[in-house]
Every structure is written in structure tokens, then in C-alpha cells.
Amino acid sequence: MFPTRMKQERIKRGWTQKKVADAIGLTVTAISDIENGHAKPSYKVLCQLEDMFELTHRELFKSVN
């Protein structure tokens, strides 16, 4: 799987995976899996990520090379 834009955005904002994980109640491993396309977030988590990043899910989960 390809990394997602979510990872790019997180790095661009200077956020660690731990910061994102703590903010939405997930583990660092779960955030890593979501960022790298190995897992899909639940609807609840998806909404939390959209709010945190202020991007739509389509923007967040666009594959990047």
C-alpha cells in the first residue's frame, strides 16, 4: 500500500503519530497502519481525523508516492 496524504499533512504540521493517537484515542500503531493504508479507520475515527486535520476524508486518504 502507498502512504496517504494524512502522513504528509501530519509531518508538515510538525505532529507526531503519538500526538494524533492521543488526540483521538488510538495507539501509535493504529495511526501508522491508517497512514500507510494497512487499516481503515472506523466512521467515528474518520470524523475525528477530518476535524483534527481540517480536511475531508477524500483529501486525507489520497495515495501519495
One Martini backbone bead per residue (centre of mass of N, CA, C, O) as a GRO file, in nm:
protein
   65
    1MET     BB    1   0.101   0.033   0.012
    2PHE     BB    2   0.034   0.370   0.028
    3PRO     BB    3   0.079   0.654   0.136
    4THR     BB    4  -0.079   0.920   0.279
    5ARG     BB    5  -0.165   1.245   0.324
    6MET     BB    6  -0.176   1.237   0.628
    7LYS     BB    7   0.126   1.208   0.670
    8GLN     BB    8   0.213   1.468   0.535
    9GLU     BB    9   0.046   1.657   0.716
   10ARG     BB   10   0.166   1.579   0.987
   11ILE     BB   11   0.456   1.660   0.921
   12LYS     BB   12   0.402   1.955   0.830
   13ARG     BB   13   0.280   2.020   1.135
   14GLY     BB   14   0.465   1.862   1.357
   15TRP     BB   15   0.339   1.585   1.409
   16THR     BB   16   0.291   1.312   1.586
   17GLN     BB   17   0.158   1.010   1.622
   18LYS     BB   18   0.099   1.048   1.923
   19LYS     BB   19  -0.069   1.303   1.906
   20VAL     BB   20  -0.294   1.181   1.734
   21ALA     BB   21  -0.361   0.938   1.909
   22ASP     BB   22  -0.434   1.096   2.169
   23ALA     BB   23  -0.661   1.280   2.043
   24ILE     BB   24  -0.837   0.997   1.941
   25GLY     BB   25  -0.774   0.715   2.095
   26LEU     BB   26  -0.507   0.578   1.988
   27THR     BB   27  -0.255   0.415   1.854
   28VAL     BB   28   0.034   0.434   1.690
   29THR     BB   29  -0.012   0.184   1.516
   30ALA     BB   30  -0.285   0.272   1.401
   31ILE     BB   31  -0.185   0.525   1.260
   32SER     BB   32   0.022   0.388   1.080
   33ASP     BB   33  -0.179   0.202   0.933
   34ILE     BB   34  -0.350   0.430   0.815
   35GLU     BB   35  -0.127   0.592   0.666
   36ASN     BB   36  -0.034   0.310   0.498
   37GLY     BB   37  -0.306   0.138   0.422
   38HIS     BB   38  -0.358  -0.117   0.643
   39ALA     BB   39  -0.604   0.060   0.753
   40LYS     BB   40  -0.938   0.133   0.855
   41PRO     BB   41  -1.134   0.361   0.972
   42SER     BB   42  -1.369   0.447   1.149
   43TYR     BB   43  -1.612   0.671   1.148
   44LYS     BB   44  -1.529   0.816   1.405
   45VAL     BB   45  -1.230   0.852   1.331
   46LEU     BB   46  -1.270   0.996   1.067
   47CYS     BB   47  -1.402   1.249   1.192
   48GLN     BB   48  -1.163   1.322   1.376
   49LEU     BB   49  -0.957   1.361   1.149
   50GLU     BB   50  -1.104   1.582   0.996
   51ASP     BB   51  -1.102   1.783   1.232
   52MET     BB   52  -0.797   1.794   1.289
   53PHE     BB   53  -0.706   1.854   0.973
   54GLU     BB   54  -0.919   2.000   0.794
   55LEU     BB   55  -1.016   1.746   0.615
   56THR     BB   56  -1.112   1.533   0.402
   57HIS     BB   57  -1.113   1.202   0.337
   58ARG     BB   58  -1.020   1.233   0.044
   59GLU     BB   59  -0.764   1.392   0.118
   60LEU     BB   60  -0.634   1.208   0.340
   61PHE     BB   61  -0.659   0.920   0.145
   62LYS     BB   62  -0.464   0.993  -0.055
   63SER     BB   63  -0.236   0.883  -0.258
   64VAL     BB   64   0.122   0.870  -0.226
   65ASN     BB   65   0.471   0.867  -0.361
   0.00000   0.00000   0.00000
